[in-house]
Amino acid sequence: MPCQLVSDRLSYSRMFMLVMPLMGAIGFLKNWKILQFFAMFFIVYGMFGNAIGHLIFCIKTGGYFPGIYTSFLNLALTPVIIKKLYALK
């Protein structure tokens, strides 16, 4: 396993969470479109999708659902981050 070369504790999911945002950052700094996909994936799915998901869970449960308060922050910051990233070009 490639992860065992780095550390026994470093799993594939942790490697994914370390490498993909770095690749996205390099994509925006160097203006490489293929790597920009990774950053946009984390922003759209990780922030916006998470916010929408928590809102849906809250509506389905009919009350408080853990993470609902921070989901509003993600919902508000997603367009701001996307706009700032595209301003780097």
C-alpha positions in Angstrom: 0.0 0.0 0.0 1.4 3.4 -0.9 0.1 5.0 2.3 2.2 2.6 4.4 5.3 4.3 2.9 4.3 7.5 4.5 2.8 6.3 7.8 0.8 3.3 9.1 -1.7 5.8 10.5 -2.2 7.7 7.2 -5.2 6.2 5.5 -6.4 6.7 1.9 -9.1 9.1 3.1 -6.5 11.2 5.0 -4.2 11.3 2.0 -7.2 12.4 -0.1 -7.9 15.2 2.3 -4.3 16.3 2.3 -3.4 16.0 -1.4 -6.6 17.2 -3.2 -6.9 20.7 -1.6 -3.1 21.2 -2.3 -3.7 20.2 -5.9 -6.6 22.6 -6.2 -4.6 25.4 -4.7 -1.8 24.8 -7.2 -4.3 24.7 -10.0 -5.6 28.2 -9.1 -2.2 29.7 -8.5 -0.7 28.3 -11.8 -4.1 28.6 -13.7 -4.2 24.9 -14.6 -7.8 24.1 -15.3 -7.6 20.4 -14.7 -6.3 21.0 -11.1 -8.9 23.7 -10.5 -11.5 21.0 -10.6 -10.3 19.6 -7.2 -10.7 23.0 -5.5 -14.1 23.5 -7.0 -15.2 20.0 -5.9 -14.3 20.8 -2.3 -16.0 24.1 -2.4 -19.2 23.0 -4.2 -19.6 19.6 -2.7 -17.9 20.1 0.7 -19.3 23.5 1.6 -22.4 24.1 -0.5 -23.5 20.5 -0.6 -22.9 20.2 3.2 -25.0 23.3 3.9 -27.9 22.1 1.8 -27.7 18.7 3.3 -27.9 20.0 6.8 -30.8 22.2 6.0 -32.7 19.2 4.5 -31.9 17.1 7.6 -33.2 19.9 9.8 -36.4 20.1 7.8 -36.9 16.3 7.8 -36.3 16.0 11.6 -38.6 18.9 12.2 -36.2 20.6 14.6 -32.6 21.1 15.4 -30.0 18.9 13.6 -26.3 19.0 14.6 -24.4 21.3 12.2 -27.3 23.5 11.2 -25.7 26.7 12.6 -22.4 26.2 10.8 -24.2 25.3 7.6 -25.4 28.9 7.3 -21.8 30.0 7.4 -20.9 27.5 4.6 -23.9 28.7 2.6 -22.8 32.3 2.9 -19.1 31.8 2.3 -19.4 29.5 -0.8 -20.1 32.3 -3.4 -17.5 34.5 -1.7 -14.7 31.9 -2.0 -15.6 31.0 -5.6 -15.5 34.7 -6.5 -12.1 35.2 -4.8 -10.7 32.1 -6.5 -11.6 33.2 -9.9 -10.3 36.7 -9.2 -6.8 35.1 -8.9 -6.6 34.5 -12.7 
